[in-house]
Amino acid sequence: MQNRVFNFNPGPSTLPLEVLQIVREELLDYQGTGMSVLEISHRSSQFEEINHSANNIMKELLGLGDNYHLLFVGGGASTQFANIPLNFLRNWMTANYVDTGTWASKAIKEAEKLGKVNVIASSKDRDYTYIPEFASHEITHNAAYVHITSNNTIKGTQYQTIPDTGSVPLFADLSSDICSRNSDYCQFSLFYAGAQKNLGPSGVTIVGIRKDMLEKCNENLTTMVDYKTHAQKNSLFNTPPVFAIYMLKLVLEWIKNNGGLSGIEKINQQKKDLIYNLLDLHSVYYRPTAEKNSRSWMNITFRLPTEDLEKKFLEEAVANRLIGLKGHRSVGGIRVSLYNAMTLQGAEAVAEFMETFMNKYG
Ligand SMILES: *Cc1c(COP(=O)(O)O)cnc(C)c1O
């Protein structure tokens, strides 16, 4: 595809070309219905099949058994920041949170409006450049849950191993690294992720919830907030984001056809190694901002010697058809987002551009 650029946008982000081609192919007439997926009923057999397949493939990829529900809901990951405490934070209980940056802080802010919160670890002291640890004795006795943010999209940090919280349920915002590598997803009693980084377009959020957790939900919640509503109706209580779920299914199939999470992990590892090796080799010029033992595979953040050079870097990148490399407006600098759908060729193109740029201006 000649006019496609390498798109490093942090979210919504690049999608697999193969998937977009299927969408185009099927857009006007979905499987002989004479209608677009955008036009069919969410109660039709066609959509039931899409919903069912997306669920099954995702469970298979994540290694989840029948003891989990996967919900496909609207509202973005941000809606879950409040839904979680609404469902699980009874007023005499405490929730534990780890503060690793912007998204984690937003989740904490919502929970604080709804109940008692204890932040058991934070990396705020060093500007969120690392993943803070906590000891098991720091977990509040009988806490409702411990909440972590697995990958910190803005600061470029990521858990290398998932912490053990013993008998206290572990909840996680997996928005920016879900399905990016092998991991034991059964460690989470609840996880959630907006699809628009690693799994599809915006509009659908995946919530994985262990079935026994549903019994711990608050009573008398309003219907749409209550996880039980969506679990009991297979996400079809009301009209779900039909088109986004359809595309989610196609991306999941694409992952499966590319070797599942092991296959994706292998490519993601090669991609991030290309960039981090270069940063380490030229760390005087390209200055990584995340601490080495907390580096994200998904979002690689670094600075150049001056802001003027950063500006020039971004301009020349665009001229080289490398789009979306600007760091988040709250931190500046450069961010290379290497989500699942970014190809190895894309990572190679950035690495090559970085070499050339440094040789020219360094
Ligand atoms: C992007 C992002 C969000 C926000 O997701 P929305 O779907 O836009 O609400 C939340 N958490 C993390 C870790 C993110 O990267």
The ligand as an ORCA input file, in Angstrom:
! r2SCAN-3c Opt
* xyz 0 1
  C      -5.346      5.432     26.830
  C      -5.435      4.945     28.213
  C      -6.583      5.123     28.996
  C      -7.779      5.925     28.520
  O      -8.589      5.146     27.741
  P     -10.005      5.709     27.216
  O     -10.539      4.508     26.509
  O      -9.714      6.867     26.309
  O     -10.825      6.110     28.380
  C      -6.601      4.574     30.256
  N      -5.559      3.895     30.743
  C      -4.419      3.716     30.028
  C      -3.283      2.956     30.617
  C      -4.329      4.239     28.745
  O      -3.214      4.060     28.034
*
